[in-house]
Amino acid sequence: KNGNNDSAPKRVKIDHKREQERARKRAREATIKNRYVPPLRQNVVHMLASEFPNIEFVANGGIQTLEDVQEIVNNDNKNNKVGGAAIGAMVGRAAINHPCSFASADKLWLSNTNDANNDKEQQRRPTRGEVLQQYIEYCDREEERLISYGVSKESIDNLRQRLVAVPFHLFMGEEGNDAYQRRIKKLMSKTVRIKASSVLTGAASFIPSETLHKCVDDHVPWEDIYVYEGEYRRSSAMQRVVY
């Protein structure tokens, strides 16, 4: 052995791409953890609403279903004698993960008004297939609008990817949803030459007609939907659950 070589400092090769990915992973994990640590104190908003009845408060955090929103508003109005109560609740990830479970939200407002327009509540609710078809037509209009401005191909590609992500969870819990989501993910890499409407139309071909004709607010409860939770939690619209 050469003593000089043993005492020489060793050079370590750093994989910068891997380190950057690790940093992004730690940042995502910290964001997700911050939603639960420290634990939510959902009763604080009700205490503030009671103490300051002239201020409108909206609950935020831990809202999973439309029934949770109704419980917050109804219980506050029932139990509060002073007049201060939370007027509603903010919903984010729950509505993205299972949008059809919130499809009847407009009925809350219609049922709380005495307007003559209340008869709108009795109108026929659209089907999931109708909602998707209307959105597909909207995608075409948006693409044509941006193309008319002379934007770059990269901008069109970015627009298509954002458009495709919106109805990704439209069929959550329904038959054919897995094949529908897999098809969208497979075609996402080809939006440079494939329109968003074509991606969604192709994915919709994997949905049975019974599911397409199902009313948009007729949904499978979230607790009845199997959720696979791997070790690596991400936060993106193009995944089964948005954490």
N, C-alpha and C positions, 0 to 999 in steps of 0.2 A: 504493500500500500504506500501511496505517496501522501505524506503528512500534509503537504501544501494543498493537495486536492481535498483532503478531508476537512480542512479548516475553511475552505472557500465557501462563500454563501451560495446556496442552491437557488437556481432560477426557477420560479414557478410560473407556468403558463396559465393565464386566466382566460376562460371562455366568456367573453363579454356578453354574448347573446344569452348564454345560460344564466349569467348573473342578473341580467336585465329581466329575464323571465321570472326568476326567483323574487326579485324586488316587486314586480307586478303582482305576483301571487300573494306575497305578504301584504301588499296594500289592499288587495281585494279581501283577504281574510280579515284584516283589521276593520274594513268597512262593514263587513257582515257582522263581526263580533260587536261592533259599536251599537248595533240595533237591539242587542239583548243585555249588554253590560255597560253601565249599570242597568238593572232590570227596570222595565217600564213601570211608571207610577200613574196608572190610568185614572186614579181617583182625584189627582191633583186638578185636572181641568174642571171637574165638577165642583170642587171646593172653590176654585177661582170664580166660576160662573155664579155661585151662590153669594160670594162676597162682593162681586162687582156686577150686579144685575143689569146695569146699563151698557155693559160691554158684551159684544157677541163673541163667544168662544166656540172653536171647532176642535173636536178631539182628533188626535193623530197618533198612530202607532198601535200595533196589535189588532187591527181591524182585518178580519179574514172573510167575512160574509156580509151580505146585505142585511141579514137578521141582526148582526152585531150593530150596524148603523141604526136600525129601527129600535133596538133595545136601548142604545145610548140616548136617543132623542126622546123616546116615549117614557122611559124611566125618569129622566130628568124633569120632563114636564109634569109627570104624575106626582113625583116626590117633592118637587120644589114649590114652596108656597110663596116665595118672595118674588119670583119672576125671572131669576137668573138661571139659565140652563144652557148646556151645549146645544147649538142649533144644528149640528151635523157632525160628520166625521170625514177625514181625508182618507182616501184609499189609493194605494199605489200598486205594489207588487201583487196584491190579491186580485185586482182587476186585470192585470196583465196575464197572470197565471190562469185565470178562469173567467174570461170576460162575460160569458153567457150567464154566469151566476149573478151578475149585476145588470143584466139586460132589462129587468123590470124596474129599474131605479126611478124612471120617470113617473111610475104609478104612485110613488110616495108623495110627489109634489101635487099630482092631480087629485089624490084622495084628500089632501089637506086644504084644498081650495074649494070655494063655492061658485066658481066661475061657470058660465054657461058652456065653456069649452070642455067641461068634465066628460062629455060624451065621447071625447077622443079616447078615453080609457077603454071604451068598448070596441074600438076599432080592432081589426084583425092584426095580430102580431106577425111580423115577417118570419120566414123560415131562414135557416142558416144558409141554405143555398142561395136565397134571394139576397141576403146580406153580402155574401161573397161575390155574387155577380155584380151587384151595384158597386162594390169596392173595386172589382176588376175594371169596370168602365171608368171609375175615377182614376185608376192608375194610368190608363191610356191618355186621359185628358191631361194629367200632370206631366207626363212625358212629352206630349205634344206642345204643351205650354213652354217647357224649358227648351225644347229643341228650337222653338220659334225665336227664342232669345239668342240663339247661337252659342250656347254653352259648350264646353269641351266634352269629349267622350267620357273622361274620368268623372265629371260631374253627373252625367247621365247614369253611369254605373253606380255611383254612390246613392243617387236617388232611387234606383231600382232596388238596391239592397235594403234601404230603409222602408220602402213600400212593401216589400215582400215580408218583412219581419212583423208587420202589424197584425195580420190575421193568422199568425203562426199557431195561436192557442184557441182558435175559433171552435174547434171540435174536441176540446179537452174532455176526456172521459168517454167519448163516443166511439162507436165501432168505426174502424178505418183511420182513426187519428194517428196511430203509429206510422202507418204507411204514408199518410199525408205529410207528416212532419219530416220523415226521412227523405221524401222526394224533394221537398223544399230545400233541405240542407244540401242535397246532392246537386241541385240546379243553381244554388247560390253562387257557385264559383264561375258560372257561365253567363252572368248578367251583363257582361260586356257586349255580348251579341244576342242575348235573349231578353225580350221585354218582360217586365214584372208581371203583366197580365198573362203572358204565356206560361211563366213559371207557376202561377197560381192555378191556371186552368189545367195544366198537366197534373199538379198535385191533387186537384179536386177530383180527378178521374179515379182516384183510389178510394174515394168516399162512397159508401153505399147510398142508393137513392133514398132509403128509409131515413138515413141520417141527414141528408140534404133537405128533406122535406119536414124535418123536425123543427118545431117552433123555437125561435131563438132564445126564449126565456125558459124553455123546458130543458133542464140541465141535470146532470148527475152531481149529487152533493160532493163537495171537496173531500170529505172524510171517507168517501167510498172509492176514491181514485187512488190507485197504487202509485206511489212515488218512490223512485229509486234514488237514493242519496249516496253518491260516491264520496270519497275522501276529498276530492278536489272540487270545491264549490266555486262556481263562477257567477257572474252577474251580467247576463246578456239576454236579449229577447229571443235569440235563436237557441233555446235550450228548453228542457222539459219544465223546469221550475226556475223562476227568477227569484234569487235569494235577496 
